[in-house]
């Protein structure tokens, strides 16, 4: 078999690798927002307050945020294949333990394990894609991967609601743990770090040898000392924190308690966040690259629309039509979640490629820090109002959503100070 034949074989095989990893990445988003649909069952099962429910939901995000830089080092030392397989096994154990949790303490610990396990998907997958796909293909593959993540978000809405109705929430998460185990086995069986491990020629045109020129600590210092890094970091914190606060936890109880929607109906509304993410990711990237030929106008305009999307929820949370709730969820998905494609690109363009990985890892801490902070803070705000007849009144949700409105305003003001990073011509 000559080199050309082996290259063609590698070009076919890489799609198997991609889809195995992409299915794993689907569960990253699934676990991220799964608490919203099963929140009422969790409150009933463990007898917990809104603040504790928020802590349970956010337990996923603390290890996820903390692992962003270490996972890169593990992918370099152990290799992406071993890293992803090992951490998927941790996520598998965490999901099964969550379904079998006898009390809230065990449930929180299980949620931490899930967050720790799925934290090791994105960075190693990016490393594998860089080996198996050419530079001109990389952005397209990243976009497809993000779209699959959006399908994971979709799966955590109506499909999870139907699954829990059929099996109960406990057995649903045990089943999800078993599926995660299958993905770990497939990763070990079929994923390879680079074509050379299969005896095939290299696909990519360049290597990352230049990365060796800057040490990790030096790279961290360069990124954190660059003032233009911080507007994007703060935007990530405030914007994504509110997305998770609503779409990842409190949106489900809000729709069921205030509007009397069933669990599947509430899941359908929240599913529009994922639809917005799937549609918005390529659309906003196209607007930034082709229409505006700039990052800042898309970010500033998107942040302003995101702020406007919170106004009805904050000012009249009990008097909205179901159609408007669908629209607001869609807008939150586009301008709070999908737009991260533009934000990550702008952050990457702020720094030389020698520290692109470090800058991405550092800025990626902030959205998950926001995801860790906002759900319990919103729960604390709602607990101050208290439950009436076992459910939160509209006043409790209004106060929590006013907090999110202020955070959306802070996100908008942050990106007003960002630097334009796309060099024209």
BALOMI-550380 format. One line per 8 residues: number of its first residue (from 1); their letters; for each residue x, y, z negated of N, C-alpha, C. Coordinates in pm, whole numbers. Atoms other than C-alpha are relative to their C-alpha. Example, Ala and Ser with C-alpha at 12.3 -4.5 7.8 and 13.67 -1.06 7.14 Angstrom:
// residues 2
1	AS	89,-119,0,1230,-450,-780,90,120,0 | -82,-119,6,1367,-106,-714,-77,109,-73
// end
This chain:
// residues 425
1	XXXXXXXX	84,-120,0,0,0,0,88,125,0 | -83,-120,-8,155,331,108,-53,110,-91 | 36,-109,91,143,662,-83,-135,62,33 | 127,-61,-39,-150,796,118,-118,-85,-45 | 106,89,44,-362,491,41,-16,4,-152 | 6,-7,146,-270,506,-328,-60,133,-45 | 57,-130,35,-355,878,-337,-151,-1,18 | 144,8,-22,-698,809,-188,-68,-80,-111
9	XXXXXXXX	55,81,108,-754,543,-452,-7,82,-130 | -1,-86,119,-656,790,-726,-110,106,7 | 103,-103,-17,-890,1054,-583,-140,-57,-24 | 129,63,30,-1178,806,-609,-12,-33,-148 | 4,46,139,-1086,675,-954,-20,115,-98 | 9,-113,92,-1066,1021,-1109,-145,36,-33 | 140,-29,28,-1444,1055,-1079,-56,-90,-108 | 38,88,110,-1491,753,-1305,49,58,-132
17	XXXXXXXX	-55,-62,120,-1262,919,-1559,-82,122,-40 | 74,-123,30,-1449,1247,-1531,-135,-30,-62 | 136,24,49,-1794,1099,-1585,-2,-70,-135 | -9,58,135,-1688,889,-1883,21,110,-103 | -27,-110,92,-1546,1200,-2050,-117,98,-6 | 112,-93,-3,-1840,1414,-1939,-117,-51,-84 | 107,56,84,-2089,1177,-2103,36,16,-147 | -44,-27,137,-1881,1204,-2419,-24,145,-38
25	XXXXXXXX	19,-142,26,-1896,1583,-2390,-148,34,-15 | 145,-18,17,-2275,1561,-2356,-38,-11,-147 | 34,19,141,-2286,1436,-2714,61,107,-90 | -51,-115,76,-2073,1729,-2833,-113,101,-18 | 110,-96,6,-2363,1960,-2748,-123,-59,-68 | 114,65,64,-2624,1708,-2859,8,15,-152 | -16,-8,145,-2487,1692,-3213,-1,145,-50 | -11,-140,41,-2431,2067,-3220,-136,59,-36
33	XXXXXXXX	131,-63,18,-2802,2151,-3202,-109,-97,-43 | 102,102,30,-2977,1829,-3308,-78,29,-128 | 67,-26,127,-3068,1967,-3652,-132,73,18 | 119,-83,-17,-3333,2202,-3509,-127,-84,9 | 120,80,-23,-3575,1929,-3402,-36,-85,-122 | 27,89,114,-3536,1708,-3712,2,74,-133 | -9,-78,124,-3518,1994,-3966,-113,-31,-98 | 106,30,97,-3864,1929,-4119,17,-136,-67
41	XXXXXXXX	-23,132,58,-3781,1560,-4168,115,2,-101 | -114,-9,92,-3448,1649,-4332,-41,65,-131 | 49,-68,121,-3618,1889,-4575,-82,-97,-84 | 86,94,71,-3874,1622,-4664,80,-116,-59 | -76,116,45,-3621,1339,-4693,89,31,-119 | -98,-33,104,-3373,1522,-4915,-50,103,-100 | 55,-99,93,-3597,1782,-5085,89,121,-17 | -99,-107,4,-3364,2069,-4995,-61,135,37
49	XXXXXXXX	41,-136,-33,-3396,2447,-4967,50,36,140 | -45,-47,-131,-3344,2648,-4649,149,22,4 | -144,-26,3,-2994,2749,-4757,79,-130,10 | -70,130,-4,-2891,2386,-4815,-17,-64,138 | 20,49,-137,-3046,2288,-4481,98,68,95 | -97,-72,-82,-2830,2558,-4324,141,-52,-19 | -132,57,27,-2522,2416,-4495,15,-135,69 | -3,130,-68,-2610,2070,-4362,23,17,150
57	XXXXXXXX	-16,-22,-144,-2642,2202,-4007,139,53,33 | -128,-65,-29,-2324,2410,-4029,119,-88,-35 | -110,89,36,-2118,2122,-4172,70,-56,123 | -60,40,-128,-2057,2021,-3810,107,98,45 | -81,-105,-63,-1891,2353,-3729,133,26,-72 | -125,-27,72,-1627,2385,-4003,115,-87,51 | -111,80,-54,-1416,2085,-3894,23,26,148 | -15,-27,-143,-1485,2165,-3528,89,122,22
65	XXXXXXXX	-80,-122,-15,-1343,2516,-3566,144,-22,-43 | -135,20,54,-1046,2405,-3776,86,-90,88 | -75,99,-78,-947,2130,-3531,44,50,137 | -27,-41,-137,-915,2342,-3216,149,3,34 | -144,0,-25,-538,2399,-3245,64,-137,-25 | -59,133,20,-446,2061,-3404,-32,-101,109 | 37,95,-105,-636,1873,-3132,91,15,121 | -94,-21,-110,-413,2032,-2868,133,-67,-26
73	XXXXXXXX	-126,65,36,-105,1910,-3053,-14,-152,6 | 22,145,-5,-255,1560,-3088,-8,-49,144 | 9,38,-141,-338,1551,-2718,138,-5,65 | -136,-1,-54,26,1637,-2643,82,-117,-54 | -84,103,62,173,1382,-2887,-57,-141,22 | 62,132,-18,-73,1088,-2879,-45,-24,143 | 60,11,-133,-208,1161,-2533,-152,16,-11 | 145,-23,5,-568,1258,-2447,-82,-128,-19
81	XXXXXXXX	79,124,7,-689,897,-2407,-10,-52,-142 | 1,48,138,-588,787,-2757,-73,97,-91 | 63,-102,85,-702,1116,-2910,-152,-7,11 | 146,2,-20,-1051,1106,-2757,-60,-128,-56 | 53,128,48,-1102,736,-2833,-6,-4,-152 | -7,4,146,-992,768,-3196,-107,90,-63 | 94,-94,61,-1206,1072,-3268,-145,-34,33 | 136,47,-28,-1512,928,-3092,-42,-108,-99
89	XXXXXXXX	32,100,101,-1491,637,-3336,-40,66,-132 | 38,-76,120,-1502,891,-3621,-141,56,15 | 134,-53,-26,-1807,1055,-3462,-105,-110,-7 | 91,115,6,-1970,713,-3424,-34,-33,-144 | 22,31,141,-1924,637,-3793,-82,108,-68 | 74,-111,60,-2050,984,-3888,-147,-1,37 | 139,1,-44,-2368,953,-3680,-79,-113,-68 | 68,113,66,-2453,609,-3824,-18,30,-148
97	XXXXXXXX	9,-34,142,-2377,728,-4178,-108,105,-23 | 103,-103,14,-2600,1032,-4123,-140,-64,0 | 130,66,-5,-2891,808,-4028,-30,-83,-123 | 18,86,118,-2835,591,-4336,19,75,-131 | -34,-79,119,-2763,876,-4581,-106,-13,-109 | 97,11,110,-2925,813,-4923,-30,134,-67 | 20,-130,64,-2886,1176,-5035,67,108,83 | -48,-113,-79,-2790,1522,-4914,152,8,1
105	XXXXXXXX	-147,-5,5,-2426,1492,-5026,61,-90,108 | -49,92,-103,-2368,1189,-4805,-34,52,139 | 40,-53,-131,-2559,1355,-4521,94,112,45 | -93,-108,-34,-2335,1664,-4535,136,-58,39 | -128,64,-32,-2023,1443,-4541,-6,-66,138 | 16,64,-130,-2158,1248,-4242,3,103,112 | 2,-108,-101,-2221,1572,-4053,141,56,21 | -140,-42,-12,-1861,1677,-4126,77,-98,88
113	XXXXXXXX	-67,102,-81,-1739,1348,-3977,-38,13,147 | 44,-18,-139,-1948,1405,-3664,71,119,62 | -68,-118,-52,-1807,1756,-3622,148,-24,24 | -142,34,-15,-1454,1626,-3677,20,-88,123 | -16,94,-111,-1506,1347,-3424,-16,63,136 | 24,-58,-132,-1651,1548,-3138,88,122,27 | -91,-114,-20,-1401,1832,-3193,113,-33,95 | -115,41,-80,-1146,1629,-2999,-38,-38,142
121	XXXXXXXX	41,31,-138,-1336,1611,-2669,46,106,99 | -16,-105,-100,-1299,1949,-2499,145,21,41 | -140,-31,-34,-925,2024,-2519,68,-117,70 | -60,112,-73,-804,1670,-2428,-61,-21,138 | 62,14,-132,-1059,1658,-2145,56,101,98 | -61,-101,-86,-921,1984,-2008,139,-43,44 | -135,45,-31,-574,1833,-2024,-3,-111,105 | 12,109,-98,-684,1521,-1834,-44,55,136
129	XXXXXXXX	45,-59,-127,-868,1727,-1570,115,71,71 | -114,-70,-60,-551,1930,-1516,96,-97,68 | -86,101,-61,-369,1605,-1431,-65,-66,121 | 70,77,-103,-636,1449,-1209,-66,86,107 | 64,-89,-97,-775,1757,-1027,93,116,32 | -86,-109,-45,-597,2024,-825,-45,133,-58 | 27,-132,58,-578,2386,-937,-127,61,60 | 117,-61,-66,-838,2496,-679,-129,-74,-33
137	XXXXXXXX	118,78,38,-1076,2225,-808,-35,17,-148 | 12,3,146,-1030,2295,-1178,-121,78,-50 | 112,-82,46,-1284,2577,-1221,-134,-68,30 | 124,70,-36,-1551,2377,-1039,-27,-115,-96 | 18,113,92,-1492,2073,-1259,-35,48,-140 | 34,-56,131,-1502,2288,-1572,-147,42,-2 | 140,-39,-8,-1836,2429,-1457,-94,-119,-6 | 82,121,5,-1975,2079,-1399,-2,-56,-142
145	XXXXXXXX	-8,50,137,-1852,1975,-1743,-92,80,-93 | 86,-84,82,-2030,2272,-1903,-148,-28,30 | 139,33,-35,-2348,2184,-1713,-43,-131,-68 | 31,125,71,-2330,1831,-1857,-21,28,-148 | 23,-41,137,-2293,1993,-2198,-141,57,-19 | 136,-52,5,-2616,2177,-2122,-103,-110,-1 | 90,116,3,-2782,1843,-2052,-2,-62,-139 | -4,47,138,-2664,1737,-2397,-89,83,-90
153	XXXXXXXX	89,-89,75,-2841,2041,-2541,-146,-35,31 | 135,41,-39,-3152,1943,-2342,-41,-128,-73 | 31,129,61,-3132,1592,-2485,-32,13,-148 | 25,-21,142,-3135,1730,-2839,-131,73,-26 | 129,-68,15,-3469,1902,-2775,-113,-102,14 | 116,89,-17,-3771,1716,-2635,36,-149,-5 | -32,144,9,-3597,1377,-2580,26,-47,-142 | -25,39,139,-3473,1371,-2941,-130,2,-80
161	XXXXXXXX	129,-6,69,-3817,1478,-3063,-82,-126,27 | 76,121,-36,-3977,1188,-2875,64,-124,-61 | -70,115,57,-3708,945,-2993,-26,-13,-149 | 26,4,144,-3757,1042,-3358,-146,-35,-29 | 140,38,17,-4134,1011,-3317,-17,-151,16 | 9,143,-29,-4081,659,-3183,72,-84,-106 | -83,81,89,-3800,532,-3408,11,53,-142 | -34,-66,126,-3789,780,-3696,137,64,12
169	XXXXXXXX	-126,-73,-19,-3502,1025,-3739,121,-82,-41 | -115,77,46,-3281,779,-3927,48,-99,106 | -40,98,-101,-3283,502,-3668,43,67,130 | -42,-74,-120,-3253,762,-3391,148,32,-8 | -142,-35,13,-2916,874,-3529,89,-123,-8 | -76,126,-5,-2802,516,-3586,20,-43,145 | -11,35,-142,-2877,448,-3219,99,91,71 | -94,-95,-61,-2685,762,-3120,144,-37,-38
177	XXXXXXXX	-132,45,41,-2391,634,-3323,48,-120,80 | -35,118,-81,-2398,303,-3135,36,41,142 | -32,-49,-135,-2405,487,-2801,137,67,1 | -131,-64,10,-2105,692,-2917,111,-104,-3 | -96,110,2,-1922,367,-2989,23,-54,140 | -12,48,-139,-1993,250,-2633,86,96,82 | -79,-99,-74,-1849,575,-2496,148,-9,-40 | -139,16,45,-1535,527,-2709,65,-120,68
185	XXXXXXXX	-53,120,-66,-1489,177,-2565,25,27,148 | -17,-34,-142,-1540,306,-2209,120,93,20 | -114,-92,-9,-1287,583,-2273,131,-77,-5 | -123,78,12,-1023,336,-2384,20,-91,121 | -10,96,-110,-1102,96,-2100,34,65,133 | -9,-56,-135,-1112,336,-1806,79,130,12 | -68,-130,-10,-957,674,-1890,151,-19,-6 | -146,-3,4,-588,727,-1814,44,146,3
193	XXXXXXXX	-44,-138,17,-390,1039,-1897,41,66,131 | -47,-56,-127,-243,1082,-1549,6,-113,105 | -2,104,-104,-236,898,-1213,122,-91,-7 | -123,79,4,122,784,-1268,-13,-123,-90 | 19,115,88,2,551,-1547,-64,-118,73 | 60,105,-82,-186,355,-1279,92,-40,116 | -91,27,-109,117,348,-1051,-31,77,126 | 40,-82,-114,-34,614,-824,79,131,3
201	XXXXXXXX	-74,-127,-9,129,936,-697,-74,113,-72 | 57,-117,67,73,1268,-871,-97,72,94 | 100,-72,-79,-237,1461,-754,24,149,-4 | -11,-145,17,-171,1808,-893,129,53,59 | -114,-63,-67,68,2054,-734,105,50,-98 | -91,-61,96,222,2195,-1052,-5,-76,-130 | -3,57,134,318,2088,-1399,-13,113,-100 | 12,-99,106,283,2264,-1732,133,16,-73
209	XXXXXXXX	-130,-7,65,653,2266,-1800,27,137,-59 | -23,-134,51,645,2639,-1852,-50,17,-141 | 55,-13,134,449,2584,-2171,109,-15,-105 | -104,25,98,768,2472,-2341,76,126,-36 | -75,-122,24,904,2826,-2325,-45,77,-121 | 54,-74,113,683,2955,-2608,-47,-100,-105 | 42,88,107,647,2779,-2943,-139,34,-49 | 137,-18,46,310,2738,-3113,-13,123,-89
217	XXXXXXXX	10,-113,93,373,2986,-3396,25,132,71 | -27,-122,-76,521,3240,-3157,-121,37,85 | 118,-25,-82,221,3202,-2927,-116,54,-82 | 106,-49,88,-22,3248,-3216,23,146,-36 | -33,-139,34,160,3565,-3318,-28,96,114 | 24,-87,-117,142,3706,-2966,-149,24,19 | 145,-13,-23,-231,3637,-2935,-65,88,-106 | 66,-74,108,-333,3771,-3276,43,146,-7
225	XXXXXXXX	-48,-139,3,-125,4087,-3234,-50,82,119 | 53,-70,-117,-291,4175,-2901,-138,56,-34 | 126,-60,46,-568,4422,-2984,-118,-33,90 | 111,31,-91,-772,4331,-2676,-56,-140,-21 | 51,132,35,-810,3977,-2812,-123,10,-90 | 99,-4,107,-1032,4091,-3099,-142,36,44 | 139,-23,-43,-1335,4239,-2916,-68,-127,50 | 57,126,-46,-1387,3903,-2744,-22,-97,-116
233	XXXXXXXX	13,89,115,-1327,3714,-3069,-124,35,-82 | 117,-42,77,-1588,3921,-3254,-129,-27,78 | 119,31,-81,-1831,3885,-2963,-36,-147,-13 | 25,143,14,-1793,3506,-2979,-66,-31,-134 | 50,29,135,-1858,3506,-3355,-147,41,-14 | 136,-51,21,-2172,3722,-3355,-99,-59,100 | 93,48,-101,-2324,3604,-3028,-30,-148,-16 | 24,144,7,-2273,3230,-3057,-55,-42,-135
241	XXXXXXXX	57,29,131,-2350,3235,-3429,-152,11,0 | 145,-16,-7,-2699,3365,-3353,-65,-105,89 | 53,107,-86,-2748,3114,-3071,-19,-128,-82 | 8,121,81,-2674,2829,-3312,-101,17,-113 | 96,-23,107,-2875,2988,-3592,-143,-25,44 | 135,19,-53,-3184,2987,-3372,-15,-135,71 | 15,120,-81,-3133,2709,-3117,47,-126,-70 | -56,117,65,-2936,2480,-3347,-67,-37,-130
249	XXXXXXXX	65,34,127,-3153,2497,-3660,-138,63,-16 | 123,-63,48,-3421,2756,-3736,-105,20,107 | 100,-14,-105,-3591,2778,-3397,-108,-105,-8 | 98,109,10,-3759,2440,-3445,-103,23,-110 | 96,-29,107,-3914,2512,-3787,-85,124,27 | 74,-123,-32,-4012,2863,-3670,-116,-30,95 | 104,29,-99,-4205,2732,-3371,-108,-91,-57 | 98,93,56,-4373,2455,-3569,-80,63,-114
257	XXXXXXXX	68,-56,116,-4456,2655,-3883,-80,125,32 | 68,-126,-30,-4554,2991,-3733,-100,-15,114 | 88,14,-117,-4708,2882,-3402,-75,-133,4 | 72,126,7,-4828,2536,-3502,30,-95,113 | -36,91,-108,-4645,2363,-3218,40,-136,-57 | -48,132,38,-4584,1992,-3236,151,-7,20 | -145,14,-16,-4229,1864,-3251,41,-6,148 | -36,-3,-143,-4219,1780,-2875,-24,136,65
265	XXXXXXXX	26,-133,-58,-4376,2118,-2791,109,99,-39 | -110,-87,43,-4116,2301,-3001,128,-36,73 | -117,44,-76,-3849,2090,-2832,-1,53,142 | 10,-54,-136,-3978,2204,-2493,43,146,6 | -39,-141,3,-3938,2570,-2590,151,13,-18 | -144,-8,26,-3588,2518,-2731,80,-55,117 | -68,57,-116,-3500,2316,-2421,34,107,102 | -28,-108,-94,-3512,2642,-2226,135,65,-26
273	XXXXXXXX	-136,-49,27,-3189,2746,-2401,99,-78,85 | -89,83,-81,-3018,2453,-2232,-19,26,149 | 26,-32,-140,-3188,2531,-1900,71,130,37 | -70,-126,-23,-3056,2886,-1928,150,-18,10 | -144,28,-3,-2709,2751,-1998,40,-67,131 | -32,73,-122,-2716,2514,-1700,-8,91,122 | 16,-91,-113,-2845,2778,-1457,95,118,-9 | -77,-123,18,-2657,3071,-1605,150,-16,18
281	XXXXXXXX	-145,18,-9,-2307,2919,-1611,54,28,140 | -51,-32,-135,-2252,2911,-1232,-43,138,48 | 50,-130,-47,-2465,3224,-1177,85,115,-53 | -79,-109,58,-2271,3447,-1417,144,-5,49 | -133,10,-58,-1940,3310,-1291,6,58,140 | 8,-55,-136,-2046,3395,-935,-12,152,-3 | 15,-145,12,-2157,3745,-1039,133,66,-37 | -127,-57,45,-1825,3805,-1214,106,-6,108
289	XXXXXXXX	-104,20,-102,-1607,3666,-933,-31,73,131 | 33,-41,-137,-1795,3768,-619,-75,132,11 | 85,-119,-12,-2047,4045,-687,66,122,-63 | -62,-113,70,-1885,4269,-949,152,1,14 | -147,14,-2,-1528,4139,-903,59,59,-128 | -41,-54,129,-1491,4221,-1272,-64,-85,-110 | 53,73,115,-1545,4066,-1615,-83,90,-91 | 62,-85,101,-1642,4363,-1832,-145,36,30
297	XXXXXXXX	141,-33,-25,-1964,4471,-1653,-95,-116,-28 | 84,117,26,-2102,4117,-1674,-13,-23,-150 | 3,21,144,-2007,4086,-2041,-84,106,-71 | 72,-109,65,-2142,4428,-2142,-149,-7,34 | 139,11,-41,-2461,4392,-1939,-69,-120,-62 | 56,120,60,-2516,4038,-2063,-24,16,-149 | 15,-20,144,-2460,4138,-2427,-118,93,-30 | 113,-92,21,-2713,4421,-2391,-133,-72,21
305	XXXXXXXX	123,78,-22,-2978,4188,-2244,-22,-97,-116 | 11,91,114,-2902,3945,-2526,-58,73,-121 | 54,-82,109,-2966,4221,-2780,-150,25,20 | 141,-24,-29,-3296,4305,-2609,-85,-125,-21 | 74,125,15,-3395,3937,-2621,-40,-25,-146 | 29,19,141,-3388,3948,-3001,-105,98,-52 | 94,-102,49,-3613,4255,-3031,-140,-57,-27 | 134,53,30,-3949,4073,-2994,0,-97,-119
313	XXXXXXXX	-7,96,110,-3839,3796,-3232,14,70,-134 | -25,-70,126,-3724,4046,-3494,-115,93,-39 | 101,-101,30,-4006,4300,-3465,-142,-56,-7 | 135,56,-1,-4311,4080,-3399,6,-152,10 | -24,145,-11,-4217,3718,-3476,-125,-85,-3 | 122,80,10,-4575,3606,-3540,-103,29,106 | 99,-42,-97,-4747,3768,-3244,42,-13,144 | -50,18,-137,-4571,3641,-2933,-76,-113,69
321	XXXXXXXX	62,108,-76,-4724,3433,-2658,100,-114,17 | -89,115,-21,-4587,3084,-2599,82,20,127 | -74,-27,-123,-4490,3193,-2247,119,91,-26 | -110,-90,33,-4280,3475,-2392,107,-74,-80 | -98,79,76,-4115,3231,-2634,86,-84,93 | -77,73,-101,-4013,3019,-2336,102,93,66 | -89,-95,-67,-3867,3326,-2165,114,44,-91 | -104,-45,93,-3680,3445,-2475,103,-110,-22
329	XXXXXXXX	-94,111,16,-3527,3100,-2524,90,-13,123 | -79,5,-123,-3416,3100,-2161,105,111,2 | -93,-112,1,-3256,3445,-2197,111,-21,-103 | -102,31,100,-3078,3335,-2515,99,-102,57 | -88,99,-62,-2941,3038,-2319,94,60,102 | -83,-62,-104,-2815,3255,-2032,101,95,-60 | -85,-111,43,-2677,3556,-2217,64,-19,-137 | -67,32,124,-2580,3394,-2545,89,-121,10
337	XXXXXXXX	-75,125,-12,-2444,3060,-2426,73,-12,133 | -63,18,-132,-2381,3040,-2049,110,102,25 | -94,-110,-27,-2194,3371,-2051,139,-26,-58 | -132,30,54,-1910,3213,-2249,99,-37,110 | -88,28,-114,-1773,3102,-1909,80,125,36 | -66,-126,-33,-1694,3467,-1832,92,43,-115 | -79,-41,115,-1568,3533,-2185,129,-81,-11 | -120,83,4,-1326,3238,-2182,97,38,112
345	XXXXXXXX	-84,-41,-113,-1200,3346,-1840,70,131,-30 | -59,-129,35,-1144,3703,-1960,110,-18,-105 | -102,24,103,-957,3576,-2265,125,-63,60 | -115,65,-64,-736,3352,-2051,82,101,79 | -68,-98,-84,-654,3646,-1823,72,108,-80 | -69,-98,84,-540,3858,-2117,146,-36,-23 | -131,48,43,-230,3645,-2168,71,-73,113 | -74,80,-99,49,3487,-1963,-35,-147,-13
353	XXXXXXXX	45,139,1,-19,3127,-1867,80,-87,-96 | -80,77,95,261,3010,-2098,-72,-18,-134 | 72,12,127,27,3073,-2394,-151,-6,22 | 143,8,-31,-309,3022,-2221,-71,-101,-91 | 61,100,86,-375,2708,-2423,-16,49,-143 | 7,-55,135,-295,2882,-2751,-110,105,-11 | 101,-106,6,-514,3182,-2670,-141,-58,8 | 132,64,-9,-805,2956,-2571,-36,-70,-130
361	XXXXXXXX	25,68,126,-769,2747,-2885,-36,96,-112 | 28,-97,106,-763,3055,-3108,-137,65,17 | 129,-67,-19,-1061,3230,-2950,-115,-99,-17 | 104,102,13,-1254,2901,-2954,-34,-29,-146 | 33,13,142,-1239,2908,-3335,-121,86,-35 | 98,-100,43,-1468,3212,-3351,-145,-39,28 | 141,39,-15,-1790,3077,-3192,-44,-105,-100 | 39,105,93,-1781,2777,-3420,6,48,-144
369	XXXXXXXX	8,-66,130,-1701,2993,-3721,-137,68,-14 | 134,-59,2,-2017,3184,-3629,-107,-106,-18 | 96,109,14,-2204,2856,-3592,-2,-58,-140 | -5,48,138,-2089,2760,-3942,-64,99,-97 | 44,-104,93,-2185,3092,-4104,-149,31,14 | 134,-54,-19,-2519,3189,-3949,-114,-89,-51 | 114,80,49,-2747,2888,-4025,-21,9,-151 | 26,-11,144,-2690,2891,-4405,-34,141,-46
377	XXXXXXXX	34,-138,38,-2698,3272,-4425,-147,28,34 | 142,-17,-36,-3031,3274,-4239,-89,-76,-99 | 77,76,99,-3156,3003,-4476,-5,70,-134 | -4,-75,126,-3046,3208,-4777,-96,119,6 | 91,-114,-18,-3231,3513,-4641,-146,-45,-10 | 137,50,2,-3545,3305,-4591,-40,-51,-138 | 30,46,136,-3520,3149,-4938,-34,116,-92 | 32,-118,81,-3533,3501,-5083,-148,36,10
385	XXXXXXXX	145,-19,-16,-3887,3527,-4943,-74,-118,-62 | 59,120,58,-3968,3168,-5040,-103,-65,89 | 99,76,-75,-4199,2900,-4907,-140,25,-55 | 141,-9,37,-4577,2925,-4912,-69,-125,52 | 64,124,-43,-4758,2593,-4907,95,-95,70 | -99,89,-57,-4438,2410,-4820,64,48,128 | -57,-54,-124,-4357,2630,-4519,40,145,-21 | -40,-141,8,-4180,2961,-4469,-104,88,70
393	XXXXXXXX	92,-93,-66,-4412,3256,-4394,71,79,108 | -57,-76,-111,-4362,3483,-4096,98,106,-50 | -91,-102,54,-4196,3744,-4322,141,-54,-19 | -132,60,19,-3912,3502,-4398,75,-8,133 | -65,8,-132,-3841,3441,-4030,33,139,53 | -27,-135,-49,-3867,3813,-3956,130,54,-59 | -124,-49,63,-3593,3895,-4207,123,-70,59 | -112,73,-59,-3369,3622,-4067,28,47,142
401	XXXXXXXX	-17,-44,-139,-3429,3739,-3710,48,145,7 | -56,-136,5,-3360,4103,-3806,151,-7,-22 | -144,23,21,-3022,3979,-3931,67,-39,132 | -53,40,-131,-2968,3814,-3591,0,117,98 | 5,-118,-87,-3074,4134,-3414,120,91,-26 | -117,-82,35,-2805,4328,-3602,129,-66,49 | -118,71,-49,-2551,4059,-3514,12,12,152 | -2,-18,-146,-2650,4082,-3145,45,140,37
409	XXXXXXXX	-47,-137,-22,-2598,4458,-3166,151,9,-22 | -144,2,26,-2253,4399,-3319,75,-67,116 | -62,66,-115,-2173,4160,-3032,7,94,120 | 2,-97,-111,-2276,4423,-2776,105,108,-21 | -98,-105,26,-2065,4693,-2942,142,-53,13 | -134,59,-10,-1767,4454,-2955,48,-4,144 | -46,14,-138,-1758,4388,-2580,11,135,70 | -20,-134,-57,-1786,4760,-2509,147,42,-8
417	XXXXXXXX	-142,-34,20,-1423,4773,-2629,93,-101,66 | -87,99,-63,-1298,4474,-2427,73,62,120 | -79,-46,-113,-1037,4519,-2157,-44,-73,126 | 24,66,-129,-1112,4453,-1790,124,-81,37 | -114,90,-21,-893,4153,-1708,18,-46,143 | -11,48,-137,-966,4075,-1343,70,105,85 | -77,-94,-82,-703,4238,-1124,-53,-2,142 | 57,-10,-135,-854,4360,-800,109,-19,105
425	X	-94,19,-111,-692,4254,-476,100,-107,-28
// end
